[in-house]
Amino acid sequence: MICRFQHVGLGWVYEKTLKSKILIVEDYSIVVRDIKERLEHMDYNVLDIVSNGEDAIRKSNETKPDVVLMDVVLKGDLDGIKTAQKIQAHNNVPIIYITAYYDNKTLKRAATTLPSGFILKPSDDVGLDTSIQLALYKQQHIEELKSNSN
């Protein structure tokens, strides 16, 4: 894992040991540029940016990101939720939805993929960074539990 959480005293301490790898799935170019710049400023490694579900699935398989930031509404045959389901069928990678569209129906559909987060656009740096850190922590914890049970 690219980050490490250590239990110190009464809490957990987050420490980036290397840049965490992020795949951005977003079809709106202005939003993409903003998110990419913000992530790089926060010292994340943006592996790639794709604008449709088919490319997201292919890139996720090729690049093995630590986290996928997924827009719910995408161009093409697959929306973000269907794309996330297909990615999760092949890769154990946290998905964080980042979208301008919020309604209960969408939230319920997204919840079926057990996402690591659901961020409404426009988002702030603290919300974005916190969601990514929690997703990385959760993934690290799950992997440790799996290795300890073997």
N, C-alpha and C positions, 0 to 999 in steps of 0.2 A: 504494500500500500504506500502511497505517496505521502501520506500524512501520518502522524502518530498522536495518539491521545494517551497521556499518562495520568494515572491516579496519584494525586499528590494531596496529602492532608485530607481536607474535607471535600475536595472536588477534582474535576478532571482538567488537565492542562492540554491545550491543543498546540501542536508544534508542527509546522510545515518542514519536512525534511527535504523534499523536492517539490517542484511545481506540480500540482494536481492537474490532470489532463481532462479538459472539458470539450465535449462535442456540442455545438450549438445547432439546433434545428429550428430555423426561422425563415420565413419567406418575405419579410419586409425589410428592405436593405437599410433604411435609416435606423431601425431598431437593432439590426445586426451590428452595424458599426458602433453604436453606443454600447451595447452589451460587451462586444469584443474589447473595446478600449477600457471599459470599467474592469473587466475580468483581468486583463493584462496589468492594469494599475494595481490590482489586488494580488498580483504575483501568481496568477493561474496561467496555465499553458492551454491556449485555445488550439486544439488539434486541427479542427476544421469547422467549416460552416456549410451547411447544406439547407436546401429550401424545400425539399419534398421527402415523403416517407420512404420511397424506394432508395434514394441516396443515403438517407439516415441509416437504414438497415445495413446497407453495404459498408458505409464508413465505420459504423459501430463494430462490425465484424472485423474490419481491416485494422482499425486503430486501437481498439480496446480502451475506450475512455474510462476514467474514474467516475464521471458523472455526465449525464446527458441533460442539457437544458432543452426542453421540448415545447414548442408552441402547439396549442391545441388545434388551431385552424391552419391547415397547410394546403398548398396547391397540389393537385394530382388526385389520384384515387384513394389514397390513404390519409386520413386526418392524423393528428398527433397521438390520439389515444390508440387507434389501431396500430400505428407505427410503434408505439411503446410496447404494446402487447407482442408484436413480432420480434422486437429487439430483445425483450425479456425471455422469449422462448429459446434464444441462443446464447445470451450473455447475462450474467448476473451483475447488472449495472444499475445504480440508482438513477431514477428518472425524476426530474423536477420540472413540472409544468410551469411555463411562464406565458401568460395570456392576457389579452385585453377583454376577453369574453368570459363573463361569469354568469351562470344561472344554475339552479339546482340540478337540472337534468345533466348538464355538462359535468358538474362536480361529481355526481353519482357515477357517471360513466368513467370519469378519470379515477375515481376511488377504486374501481374494480382492478386497476393495475397496481394497487398498493404503492403509489408514488411516494417519494421522499419529501416532496413539497409541492405547493401550488401557489405561485406568485402572480399577483395581478400587476399588469403593466399600467402605467410606468412604475417601476420599482426603484427603491433606493439602494445604495451600496450596502448598507447594513443588512437589510433584508435579504439581498442576494447572497452576500458572503455568509451570513448566518445559515441560510438554507443549505448552501453547499457544504459548509463545515459539518452541519448535523447529518447530512446525507453520507458524507465520508466517514463520520464517526459510527453511524449505524451500520454501514457496510463493513467497516473494520471489526466491529463487535460481532456481527453475524459470522464473519469468516473465522474469528477466534473461537466462537462457540462450536462451529462445525469441526474445526481442527482438534478441539479438546474432546469432542465426543467420539472421535475415531481412535 
